[in-house]
């Protein structure tokens, strides 16, 4: 073992001589990891990453569904409030190539929009006329890899809901907001004939026959 030798000079007062003392200290080993330790650390890290990725993916999908359902609720409530404020019919419809019309109840692929039924004057005809009726707001899509399908109480597709000046609607229906997972992962928005818009729990939606599997997802 290699030692470091330190010399100290101490004066002997009695003899007037100088004495030399030495002390040795062992050389400390350099800190670091062995190859085996590094391999073990990498294996543990890979296991942790493998466990974290699925949880992150599920969290991201849940957030997309919650955001899509929240945006639908906000748009429907906006249309209802505008109908009451302006004292006229306001529609919310699924979007096709000319904005708002027949799309088999699918509000997700192309989105949805709010519009005022102003043509023909003064009260409209309940049908969107491109270039004549007034588009208030338009949402291009509910989100990536997310669908939103509207069905009434007998499972017919709903392409348009009418909000009247008293806040009521022409129909009651449920929008199922889904992705590529099983039905328990869906979000559900219920529109009552009174015009009230609520978010349904999965259990309540299932009791009404509403789930993502039932609408083809």
N, C-alpha and C positions, 0 to 999 in steps of 0.2 A: 504493500500500500504506500502510495506517495504521500508524504506529509509536508506541510508548509512549516518551516521553522522560523520563529520570531525571536529575535534577540533583543534583550532589554539590558541596559547599562545601569547598574545601581552602585552608588558610592558607599563604601564601607567607612564610616566616619572615624571609627576607632583606629583602624590600620592605615587609613588614607589611601586605600587601594580600591581599584574598580573591579567589581565582580560581573561576570557575564552569565546570564541565565537564558535558557532557551525553552520554548514550549512548542509542541507540535499539535496541529489540528488536522483531523482527517479531511480529505477532499470530498466535498458533497457531490453526489451523483447528479447528472443533468436530468431535469424534469422532462416528461414526454409520455406518449402513448406507444404501447407495443402494437404490432400489426393485428394481433388477436383482439385487443381491446377496441381498435378502430372498426374491425369487422363486426363485432358484437354491437357496437353503437349504431352502425349503419343498418343492421338487421332490425334493431328496435325502432329506429326512425321510419323505416319502410313499413313496418307493421302499423305504427301510429298514423302515417299518411293514408294507408289503405283503409283504416277504420274511419278516418275523418272525411274522406271524399264522398262516400254515400250520404253521410249526415248533412254535408254541405249542399249536395244536390237536392235532397229532399227539402231542406230549408228554403232553397232558391225557388223550387216549384211551388211550395206553399205560399211564399210571398207573392209570386206572380198571380196565383189564383185569388188571393185576398185583395190584391191591388185591382185586378180586373173586376171583381164583384163590387168593390168600393166605388170604382169609377161608374159602373152601371147605376148603382144606387144614387150617386150624386147627380147623374144626368137625368134620371127619371124624376127626382125631386126638383131639379131645376125646371124641367118642362112643366111640372105641376104648378110650381110657384109662378111661372110666367103666364100660364093660362088664367090663374086667379088674378094676377096683377093687371093683365091686359084685358081681361074679360072676354077672351075668345079661345077657340080651340087651338091647342098646341099638340103636335104629334111627336112621337119618338118611334123611329122605324129602323129596321135592318137596312143595310145599304146594298144596292146593286150597282150596275154600271151607270145609272142615272141618278144616283143618290138614294132615294128612299122608296122601296117598293117590295115586290114579291121576291123572297129569297129563302123560302122553305123554313122560315123561323130561325135561320142561322144569323146571329148578330155578331159573330166573332171573326170570321174570315176576312170580310171587308169592312166590318165595323158597323156603326149605327149613327144616327143623327137626329137632332131636334129641328122641327120646322113648323112654321105657321101656315095654316091652311087658308090662304088668302085668295085663291082662284078657284072658281069664279067669285067675284065680289058679291055680297059682302061677307058671306060665311063659309065659302069654300065647298068642296064636294067630297072631302075625305080621301081624295086620291092625290098623291104628289104629282105636280106638273112641273117638269124641269123648266126653269127660266121664268116661271110665273109665281109659284109658291116661294116663300122666303125661308131659306135655310138659316137657322139660328146658330147651331153648333154642329160640327161633324167630327166624329172620332173614327180614325182610319182603321184601327184594329184594337182588339181587347188585350193583345199581348202576344209575344212569341210562343208558339206551340200551345195556345189556349183557345178553346172554343166556347161560345155562349149560345145556347139553343133555347128558344122560347116556346113553351107549350101551354095551352089552356087546360081547363079542368078535365076535358075529355081527350087530351093529348093531340089536339090539332095544332099545327104550327101557327105562331103569332108573329106577323111581320110588322104590324103597326099597332100602337096603343094611342088612343085619343084621350087627352086630358081636357075636360070641360072647364068652363069658367068657375064652377063651384068646387073644383078640385077632384071630382069623381072621374072614373074612366069608363070606357065602353066595354071593357072585359077584364076579367081577372086571369092571371097567368103566372107561371114560374119560369125563371131563366136559370138553366143549369150551366154553371161555369166549370169546365172540365179541362183536364190535360190527358196524358196517355196512361194514367194510373187507374186503379179500380175505383168503384163508386164512392167508397168512404172518404176519398180525398177531394171530392168536389165541393164547390161553394154554390149556394142557392139563394136567388133573389126572388121574393114573392111580391107581386103587385096585386093589391086588393081592388075590388070594384069601387071602394070608397076613395081610392087614389093613394092610400097609404102604402109605402114601400118598405119592406122589412127584409132582413137577412134571416134565412131559416137555418136551423141546426141540421146536421146530416140526418139525425133520427126523425125529426119532423118531416123533412123532405121525403125520406123513405116511406113514412106513413102515408104520404100523399101520392106515392107511386113515382116519385121523382128521384132519379139517380143518374149518374153519368152513363151507366151501362144501358139504361132504358132508352136513352136518346142516341145510342149508337157510338159511344166512346168507350 
